[in-house]
Amino acid sequence: MSPEDPRTARTKARLRESLFAECADRPLGEVSVSAVVRRAGIGRATFYLHYEDLPALAVDACAEVVHAAVDALHAWQTDPAAPPPARPPAALAAFLAGAAEHGGLYRTLLLPGGGGPLGERLRRELRARSRAERAAVGAPHPDLVASAVAAAFTSVLADWLHGRIPAAGPEELADLVWRLLKALHRAV
């Protein structure tokens, strides 16, 4: 079956939903392939047709968080040349609230400081989008700023999810992150 096959998409969606449900009560390290496939109602062999192991499924399941994060940070843009607004886009706080809901799973894949497979993917995709947008409007140093923005956001998100940034709720963190990222854009 090809990745575009609707059956493949449905099976992977069921596995992702099952993984999220299993991780709602316990950390990924305590979840088994057997529990995931039983909850999803599919066979173990089918699981291995699509994923090498549970961490591979987890990274795939969390890929949506990467796209949501990148989109949330850029939700304000209708004109790439326009300056960012003073307040963060509402999508950023909504993204952070959603990330907190699945914090247990994300903490397994997004290590403190922004490492881990989810951190690498988030940093890579955010850097690519930031670089492309800066280059499109002729902003100076697109590679430097894109790297700084991607690293800063990924690290802050990871440290917040791991409790290293205390007492900041999604709204407050969105505001703080927004000011930080705007400062990075203005720095060069």
N, C-alpha and C positions, 0 to 999 in steps of 0.2 A: 504494500500500500504506500502511496506517495503521501508526503506531508500535507498536501492539499485535500486529500481524501476526507470527506466529512466524518467517516467512521473513525479515522485516526484522531481527528480533532475532538470528537465526542469522548473517545476513550481517554485521551490525555486530560480533558476537562474533568472527567469523573475521577481520575487519579489525583489531580490537583485538589479538587474539592475534598476528597477523602483524606488526603494528607493534611490539609488545613483543619479538618474536623479532628483528626487524631492528635494533632499538635496543639489543639485547644486545651487539652487536659494534661499534657506532658511534653517534655522536650523531645526534639527530633531524635536524639541519641537513644531514647527509650521506645521509639516507634519501630515496628518491624514491617517488612514488606508484606508479610502475611496479614497483618492488621489492615494495612492500606488496601490490599486487593480484596479482602473480605468485605470491607466497608463499601468499596467501589462496585462490588458485584462482578468482578472480572477474574480471570485466571492468572495465576502467577507467571505462566509463560508469556501471557500477553503483556504483563508489566515489563518483562525483560526484552520484549520486542521493541519497546519504546525508550526504556531507560536502563542504564548500566547498573544503577544502585539508587538508594533513597536520596543521597545528596544531589544526584543529577536531577531527580524529580523535584526536589526542593528548590534548586536553582531555577528550573523551568517554571515552577509554580510562582516563584518570587519575581520572575522576569517582568511581570505586569507592574510590580512596584517600581521597577526601574523606569519603565515608560511613563508611569504616572508621575514619578518624581521629576523627570525631565520636562514633561508637559506642564506640570504645576509651576515650575520655575519660570516657564516661558509663556504662561497663560495670559499675561498682560499685553503681549505683543500683537498689535494689528499692523503697526508700521515699524519695521526693524530699525529705522533711523531715529525713531522717537525715543526720548529719554524715559527710563523706567519711572513709574509713579512713586510717590512718597510711601504709600502703603503697599504691603505685599498683596498679590492676587489672592482671592478667597480660596482658589484651588490649592494653594500651598498649605494653608492651615487644614483644609480637608484632607489633603494627602497625609500630613503628619498625624492626624487623628486616626486615619485608616492604618497607618504603619504601626501605631501604638496598639491597635486591636490585635495584630498578628505579631506583636513584639517578640514572643517566645521563639517563633520560627526564624524571624529576621535576625535575632541576636545570634542564632547558631551560624548563620551564613554571612553576617555582617559583623565582623569582629571589632572590638574597641579600636579606635583610630581609623577605621574604615577598611581594614583588610578583609580577607575572606572572599569566596567566589561572588557573593552578591555585591560586595564593595568594589571589586575589580570591574564588574560589569557596569555598575552605576557610574563609576568614575570614567570609564571608557566612553559610554554613551553620552554622558553629560558633557565631557570634553569635546567630543565630535560636534554636538549641536551648538555649544557655545562658540567654538572656533568657527564653524560655518557662518553663524550669524554675525560675528565680529568681522570676518573677512568680507561678507556680502556688503556691509556698509562702509568698508574701508577703515574701520577702527584700528588703531595702532596695536601692535604686538598681539595678534589673535592667538598664537600658540601659548604664549606666556600667561595671558589672562585666562584662557580656557582651562589650562592646567590648574591654575590657582583656584578658580571657581569650582571645578570638579573635585579637587582634593578637599577644599574647605567644606563644601556641602556634604560630601560623603563622610568625612570625619566627624562633623558636627552631628549628623543624623545617627551615626553609629554610637557615638559617645552618649547621646541623649537616650537612645534605646537601651543602652547598658547602664543608665542611671548616673553617668558621670557629669551630666549637666542637670543639676538638681532643680526641682521646683518650677521648671518651665513646662507649661501646658502647650498644646499645639498652637494656640493663637499667639501666645507670648514668644514661643520659639520661632514661629513664622516671621514675626516682626523683627526679632533679633537677627535671624539668618538673612532676611531681606536687606537690612542695613549693612551687614557684613559683605554680602555679595555686591551691593551697589558700590561700596568703598573699594572693593577689588577692581571693579570695572573702571573706576575713576582714577586709580592709582598710577596708571601709565598713560 
